[in-house]
Amino acid sequence: MPMTPAELAEKLTELPPSSSVSLRFKADSYFDAIRSIVDIFGPKNDLNVIYITSAMPSHSMIEVLEMLEIDMKRIYFVDCISHIMMGAQLKHENVIFVESPTMLENIMLKVEYLMRKTKDKKHVILLDSINSLAIHNNAKILSEFLHIFVNNFRSKGAYTIVFAMDEYSSEEILNMLFMVIENSISVSDSEG
């Protein structure tokens, strides 16, 4: 039985700051996983959420979160998919665009900028998703990026959460996560 958003948020709260986590789930648990982070875990632990979107454009995600009546004040987006989908003309004060999901260094720079801009709070950085980035990037380059990304933000005391959808995760993606991420939680299985 899949974890509820509250159960997942509680499991994340048990981890120390600067933890890196891969969240594995089936597609039907996608919005529950997001909700657990942006609506429960982040606010409960007084964290700003920096949400890197490479699976779904930020404007679509914002619409969903607003429909769910989630407070958007402390959720910031680094959107690296809208430009290639011709949707970057829709502006929102908490969204920064990166031209392509292949521009991994720019993603990192935008996250660092948002962390400096909101330095009054601690952060949780959500990478949605490793599967989507794997479509756009060479496995070796993506593996190097993930290693630098996780270690950089770990050193800054941020939680780093990487989404991996079970249906689309190859052995190569799972090995990449295993080499870098210290905690793995299966949302689809409440035993974790």
TORKOL-4160 file (C-alpha; in steps of 0.2 Angstrom, whole numbers, padded with zeros to 4 digits, m for minus):
192
<pt num="1" X="0000" Y="0000" Z="0000"/>
<pt num="2" X="0007" Y="0017" Z="m0005"/>
<pt num="3" X="0012" Y="0029" Z="0009"/>
<pt num="4" X="0001" Y="0044" Z="0012"/>
<pt num="5" X="0008" Y="0062" Z="0010"/>
<pt num="6" X="0009" Y="0063" Z="0030"/>
<pt num="7" X="0018" Y="0046" Z="0031"/>
<pt num="8" X="0031" Y="0051" Z="0018"/>
<pt num="9" X="0033" Y="0069" Z="0026"/>
<pt num="10" X="0036" Y="0060" Z="0043"/>
<pt num="11" X="0049" Y="0048" Z="0036"/>
<pt num="12" X="0058" Y="0063" Z="0028"/>
<pt num="13" X="0057" Y="0073" Z="0045"/>
<pt num="14" X="0067" Y="0058" Z="0053"/>
<pt num="15" X="0082" Y="0062" Z="0042"/>
<pt num="16" X="0095" Y="0075" Z="0047"/>
<pt num="17" X="0097" Y="0091" Z="0037"/>
<pt num="18" X="0109" Y="0090" Z="0022"/>
<pt num="19" X="0102" Y="0072" Z="0018"/>
<pt num="20" X="0100" Y="0066" Z="0001"/>
<pt num="21" X="0085" Y="0056" Z="m0004"/>
<pt num="22" X="0079" Y="0047" Z="m0019"/>
<pt num="23" X="0060" Y="0045" Z="m0019"/>
<pt num="24" X="0054" Y="0031" Z="m0029"/>
<pt num="25" X="0036" Y="0029" Z="m0034"/>
<pt num="26" X="0023" Y="0024" Z="m0047"/>
<pt num="27" X="0015" Y="0037" Z="m0057"/>
<pt num="28" X="m0001" Y="0036" Z="m0047"/>
<pt num="29" X="0008" Y="0042" Z="m0032"/>
<pt num="30" X="0016" Y="0057" Z="m0041"/>
<pt num="31" X="0006" Y="0071" Z="m0033"/>
<pt num="32" X="0005" Y="0063" Z="m0016"/>
<pt num="33" X="0024" Y="0064" Z="m0016"/>
<pt num="34" X="0025" Y="0082" Z="m0021"/>
<pt num="35" X="0011" Y="0087" Z="m0009"/>
<pt num="36" X="0021" Y="0078" Z="0005"/>
<pt num="37" X="0036" Y="0089" Z="0002"/>
<pt num="38" X="0029" Y="0106" Z="m0003"/>
<pt num="39" X="0014" Y="0106" Z="0009"/>
<pt num="40" X="0019" Y="0096" Z="0024"/>
<pt num="41" X="0038" Y="0093" Z="0025"/>
<pt num="42" X="0044" Y="0110" Z="0020"/>
<pt num="43" X="0032" Y="0120" Z="0030"/>
<pt num="44" X="0033" Y="0109" Z="0046"/>
<pt num="45" X="0052" Y="0111" Z="0046"/>
<pt num="46" X="0052" Y="0129" Z="0041"/>
<pt num="47" X="0061" Y="0126" Z="0024"/>
<pt num="48" X="0060" Y="0135" Z="0008"/>
<pt num="49" X="0056" Y="0123" Z="m0007"/>
<pt num="50" X="0067" Y="0125" Z="m0023"/>
<pt num="51" X="0058" Y="0114" Z="m0036"/>
<pt num="52" X="0067" Y="0109" Z="m0052"/>
<pt num="53" X="0055" Y="0105" Z="m0065"/>
<pt num="54" X="0061" Y="0094" Z="m0080"/>
<pt num="55" X="0046" Y="0083" Z="m0081"/>
<pt num="56" X="0031" Y="0095" Z="m0081"/>
<pt num="57" X="0031" Y="0114" Z="m0084"/>
<pt num="58" X="0031" Y="0125" Z="m0069"/>
<pt num="59" X="0015" Y="0134" Z="m0074"/>
<pt num="60" X="0006" Y="0117" Z="m0074"/>
<pt num="61" X="0013" Y="0113" Z="m0057"/>
<pt num="62" X="0008" Y="0130" Z="m0050"/>
<pt num="63" X="m0010" Y="0127" Z="m0056"/>
<pt num="64" X="m0011" Y="0110" Z="m0048"/>
<pt num="65" X="m0003" Y="0117" Z="m0031"/>
<pt num="66" X="m0015" Y="0132" Z="m0031"/>
<pt num="67" X="m0030" Y="0120" Z="m0035"/>
<pt num="68" X="m0024" Y="0110" Z="m0019"/>
<pt num="69" X="m0024" Y="0126" Z="m0010"/>
<pt num="70" X="m0005" Y="0125" Z="m0006"/>
<pt num="71" X="0003" Y="0141" Z="0000"/>
<pt num="72" X="0015" Y="0146" Z="m0014"/>
<pt num="73" X="0025" Y="0159" Z="m0005"/>
<pt num="74" X="0040" Y="0148" Z="0000"/>
<pt num="75" X="0040" Y="0137" Z="m0016"/>
<pt num="76" X="0052" Y="0143" Z="m0030"/>
<pt num="77" X="0054" Y="0134" Z="m0047"/>
<pt num="78" X="0069" Y="0132" Z="m0058"/>
<pt num="79" X="0060" Y="0127" Z="m0074"/>
<pt num="80" X="0070" Y="0119" Z="m0087"/>
<pt num="81" X="0057" Y="0111" Z="m0098"/>
<pt num="82" X="0045" Y="0126" Z="m0103"/>
<pt num="83" X="0057" Y="0134" Z="m0115"/>
<pt num="84" X="0058" Y="0118" Z="m0126"/>
<pt num="85" X="0039" Y="0116" Z="m0125"/>
<pt num="86" X="0037" Y="0135" Z="m0130"/>
<pt num="87" X="0029" Y="0139" Z="m0113"/>
<pt num="88" X="0042" Y="0151" Z="m0105"/>
<pt num="89" X="0032" Y="0167" Z="m0109"/>
<pt num="90" X="0021" Y="0163" Z="m0094"/>
<pt num="91" X="0029" Y="0173" Z="m0080"/>
<pt num="92" X="0027" Y="0170" Z="m0061"/>
<pt num="93" X="0037" Y="0179" Z="m0048"/>
<pt num="94" X="0044" Y="0163" Z="m0040"/>
<pt num="95" X="0050" Y="0155" Z="m0057"/>
<pt num="96" X="0067" Y="0156" Z="m0065"/>
<pt num="97" X="0069" Y="0148" Z="m0082"/>
<pt num="98" X="0083" Y="0138" Z="m0089"/>
<pt num="99" X="0083" Y="0136" Z="m0108"/>
<pt num="100" X="0085" Y="0117" Z="m0109"/>
<pt num="101" X="0086" Y="0102" Z="m0097"/>
<pt num="102" X="0103" Y="0099" Z="m0105"/>
<pt num="103" X="0110" Y="0115" Z="m0097"/>
<pt num="104" X="0114" Y="0106" Z="m0081"/>
<pt num="105" X="0127" Y="0119" Z="m0075"/>
<pt num="106" X="0114" Y="0133" Z="m0077"/>
<pt num="107" X="0101" Y="0123" Z="m0067"/>
<pt num="108" X="0114" Y="0122" Z="m0053"/>
<pt num="109" X="0118" Y="0141" Z="m0054"/>
<pt num="110" X="0099" Y="0145" Z="m0053"/>
<pt num="111" X="0097" Y="0135" Z="m0038"/>
<pt num="112" X="0112" Y="0143" Z="m0030"/>
<pt num="113" X="0105" Y="0160" Z="m0034"/>
<pt num="114" X="0088" Y="0156" Z="m0026"/>
<pt num="115" X="0097" Y="0149" Z="m0010"/>
<pt num="116" X="0106" Y="0166" Z="m0009"/>
<pt num="117" X="0091" Y="0176" Z="m0012"/>
<pt num="118" X="0081" Y="0167" Z="0002"/>
<pt num="119" X="0096" Y="0164" Z="0013"/>
<pt num="120" X="0085" Y="0168" Z="0029"/>
<pt num="121" X="0078" Y="0150" Z="0028"/>
<pt num="122" X="0085" Y="0132" Z="0026"/>
<pt num="123" X="0080" Y="0123" Z="0010"/>
<pt num="124" X="0074" Y="0107" Z="0002"/>
<pt num="125" X="0079" Y="0105" Z="m0016"/>
<pt num="126" X="0067" Y="0094" Z="m0026"/>
<pt num="127" X="0073" Y="0087" Z="m0043"/>
<pt num="128" X="0058" Y="0081" Z="m0053"/>
<pt num="129" X="0064" Y="0070" Z="m0061"/>
<pt num="130" X="0080" Y="0060" Z="m0064"/>
<pt num="131" X="0070" Y="0050" Z="m0077"/>
<pt num="132" X="0066" Y="0066" Z="m0087"/>
<pt num="133" X="0084" Y="0072" Z="m0086"/>
<pt num="134" X="0090" Y="0055" Z="m0092"/>
<pt num="135" X="0080" Y="0058" Z="m0108"/>
<pt num="136" X="0089" Y="0074" Z="m0112"/>
<pt num="137" X="0107" Y="0070" Z="m0106"/>
<pt num="138" X="0121" Y="0057" Z="m0108"/>
<pt num="139" X="0121" Y="0045" Z="m0094"/>
<pt num="140" X="0140" Y="0049" Z="m0089"/>
<pt num="141" X="0136" Y="0068" Z="m0089"/>
<pt num="142" X="0120" Y="0066" Z="m0079"/>
<pt num="143" X="0130" Y="0055" Z="m0067"/>
<pt num="144" X="0143" Y="0068" Z="m0065"/>
<pt num="145" X="0130" Y="0082" Z="m0063"/>
<pt num="146" X="0121" Y="0072" Z="m0050"/>
<pt num="147" X="0136" Y="0069" Z="m0040"/>
<pt num="148" X="0141" Y="0087" Z="m0040"/>
<pt num="149" X="0123" Y="0093" Z="m0037"/>
<pt num="150" X="0120" Y="0082" Z="m0022"/>
<pt num="151" X="0137" Y="0086" Z="m0013"/>
<pt num="152" X="0136" Y="0104" Z="m0017"/>
<pt num="153" X="0119" Y="0107" Z="m0008"/>
<pt num="154" X="0123" Y="0094" Z="0005"/>
<pt num="155" X="0138" Y="0105" Z="0010"/>
<pt num="156" X="0126" Y="0120" Z="0011"/>
<pt num="157" X="0114" Y="0110" Z="0023"/>
<pt num="158" X="0100" Y="0108" Z="0011"/>
<pt num="159" X="0090" Y="0092" Z="0009"/>
<pt num="160" X="0091" Y="0086" Z="m0008"/>
<pt num="161" X="0076" Y="0075" Z="m0015"/>
<pt num="162" X="0077" Y="0066" Z="m0032"/>
<pt num="163" X="0061" Y="0059" Z="m0039"/>
<pt num="164" X="0063" Y="0043" Z="m0049"/>
<pt num="165" X="0047" Y="0035" Z="m0056"/>
<pt num="166" X="0047" Y="0016" Z="m0055"/>
<pt num="167" X="0040" Y="0014" Z="m0072"/>
<pt num="168" X="0053" Y="0023" Z="m0081"/>
<pt num="169" X="0069" Y="0019" Z="m0071"/>
<pt num="170" X="0082" Y="0009" Z="m0079"/>
<pt num="171" X="0095" Y="m0001" Z="m0070"/>
<pt num="172" X="0107" Y="0013" Z="m0076"/>
<pt num="173" X="0097" Y="0027" Z="m0067"/>
<pt num="174" X="0095" Y="0016" Z="m0051"/>
<pt num="175" X="0114" Y="0013" Z="m0051"/>
<pt num="176" X="0117" Y="0032" Z="m0053"/>
<pt num="177" X="0106" Y="0036" Z="m0038"/>
<pt num="178" X="0114" Y="0022" Z="m0028"/>
<pt num="179" X="0131" Y="0029" Z="m0030"/>
<pt num="180" X="0127" Y="0047" Z="m0025"/>
<pt num="181" X="0111" Y="0047" Z="m0014"/>
<pt num="182" X="0112" Y="0041" Z="0004"/>
<pt num="183" X="0093" Y="0037" Z="0007"/>
<pt num="184" X="0081" Y="0029" Z="m0004"/>
<pt num="185" X="0062" Y="0029" Z="0000"/>
<pt num="186" X="0049" Y="0019" Z="m0010"/>
<pt num="187" X="0033" Y="0028" Z="m0009"/>
<pt num="188" X="0024" Y="0014" Z="m0017"/>
<pt num="189" X="0028" Y="0003" Z="m0002"/>
<pt num="190" X="0024" Y="0009" Z="0015"/>
<pt num="191" X="0037" Y="m0002" Z="0022"/>
<pt num="192" X="0049" Y="0010" Z="0013"/>
